[in-house]
């Protein structure tokens, strides 16, 4: 008589004493996340109050329901700000995926290892600079009077261009400079994913007669698929995050029609105009939309790419 093995029965995982130190190491990180990410969520009630700082966070504040939301959407420039935010953020997301992938594929074709590492270092370096520093460099480079870019345009016989003071060029300048600063980081991430591809796959493709382009299309890109999906899912959560640090350090009142975004409007409402209720309402709406987008993108990643983070 033969006994068939049971199927569908999950083995109970035994907890090892060696794992205790590893779990204890997580406690500081969990506390930091709890204190600085979850506790402040209690302040979202300000979105439904006519908040008076003198009464304190737990004082007898006046509840106004959705009046703060109505006030925000009744402002004359709100929809223009939303449009600016979506255009700038979406452009950054698309270019932030396409350009690093393209550069990583190009670097992968380089046979000179020293040259490859040098290029990686050069393009990655701006990522370490804050927008206070990098923005100042950009302002100097694009200055219409002494900037090197306009000096070069002058040599070609062109008139000086006020990149940061003209609504025709400001959005494109913001998008390009953000790409310049951050595409090196994405390139390094995708290069790391390429190094994890089994070399025998390239050998098999070469035996089958595939050239470098077909190897890239049929081996390299499929091997990068998971990290591409991961980066896409994470980036879609920033669809309403056009980059406060960058815009605040580079914009001015002249380019508000094309450069003002949700974060800068929220900053002016809360800290400059002391309208804490409307500012919190904007923040709550932004967080809700971002959560919706990242949830939808994660569902798409599971449904069509069979990719799971958790």
MOVENVEN-V325975 format. One record per backbone hydrogen bond with DSSP energy under -1.0 kcal/mol. NH is the residue of the N-H (numbers start at 1). CO is the residue of the C=O. If there is no record, write none. Layout:
nh: <NH | NH>
co: <CO | CO>
This chain:
nh: <19 | 23 | 24 | 25 | 27 | 30 | 31 | 32 | 33 | 34 | 35 | 36 | 37 | 38 | 39 | 41 | 42 | 43 | 44 | 45 | 46 | 47 | 48 | 49 | 50 | 51 | 55 | 56 | 59 | 61 | 64 | 65 | 67 | 70 | 71 | 72 | 73 | 74 | 78 | 81 | 82 | 83 | 84 | 85 | 86 | 87 | 88 | 89 | 90 | 91 | 92 | 93 | 94 | 95 | 96 | 97 | 98 | 99 | 101 | 102 | 103 | 104 | 105 | 106 | 107 | 108 | 110 | 116 | 117 | 118 | 119 | 120 | 121 | 122 | 123 | 124 | 125 | 127 | 128 | 129 | 134 | 135 | 136 | 137 | 138 | 139 | 140 | 141 | 142 | 147 | 149 | 151 | 152 | 153 | 154 | 155 | 156 | 157 | 158 | 163 | 165 | 169 | 170 | 173 | 174 | 175 | 176 | 177 | 178 | 179 | 180 | 181 | 182 | 183 | 186 | 187 | 188 | 189 | 190 | 191 | 192 | 193 | 194 | 195 | 197 | 201 | 203 | 204 | 205 | 206 | 207 | 208 | 209 | 210 | 215 | 216 | 217 | 218 | 219 | 220 | 221 | 223 | 224 | 228 | 229 | 230 | 231 | 232 | 233 | 234 | 235 | 236 | 238 | 239 | 241 | 247 | 248 | 249 | 251 | 255 | 256 | 259 | 260 | 265 | 266 | 267 | 268 | 269 | 270 | 271 | 273 | 275 | 276 | 279 | 280 | 281 | 282 | 283 | 284 | 285 | 286 | 287 | 288 | 289 | 290 | 291 | 292 | 293 | 294 | 295 | 296 | 297 | 298 | 299 | 300 | 301 | 302 | 303 | 304 | 305 | 307>
co: <16 | 19 | 20 | 21 | 24 | 26 | 27 | 28 | 29 | 30 | 31 | 32 | 33 | 33 | 34 | 38 | 39 | 40 | 41 | 42 | 43 | 44 | 45 | 46 | 62 | 49 | 52 | 53 | 56 | 59 | 48 | 48 | 64 | 66 | 67 | 68 | 69 | 70 | 75 | 77 | 78 | 79 | 80 | 81 | 82 | 83 | 84 | 85 | 86 | 87 | 88 | 89 | 90 | 91 | 92 | 94 | 94 | 95 | 97 | 98 | 99 | 100 | 101 | 102 | 103 | 104 | 107 | 112 | 113 | 114 | 115 | 116 | 117 | 118 | 119 | 120 | 121 | 124 | 125 | 126 | 130 | 131 | 132 | 133 | 134 | 135 | 136 | 137 | 138 | 143 | 141 | 147 | 148 | 149 | 150 | 151 | 152 | 154 | 153 | 161 | 162 | 166 | 166 | 169 | 170 | 171 | 172 | 173 | 174 | 175 | 176 | 177 | 178 | 179 | 182 | 183 | 184 | 185 | 186 | 187 | 188 | 189 | 190 | 191 | 194 | 198 | 199 | 200 | 201 | 202 | 203 | 204 | 206 | 205 | 211 | 212 | 213 | 214 | 215 | 215 | 216 | 219 | 220 | 224 | 225 | 226 | 227 | 228 | 229 | 230 | 231 | 232 | 235 | 236 | 238 | 243 | 244 | 245 | 247 | 252 | 253 | 255 | 256 | 261 | 262 | 263 | 264 | 265 | 266 | 267 | 268 | 269 | 274 | 275 | 276 | 277 | 278 | 279 | 280 | 281 | 282 | 283 | 284 | 285 | 286 | 287 | 288 | 289 | 290 | 291 | 292 | 293 | 294 | 295 | 296 | 297 | 298 | 299 | 300 | 301 | 301>
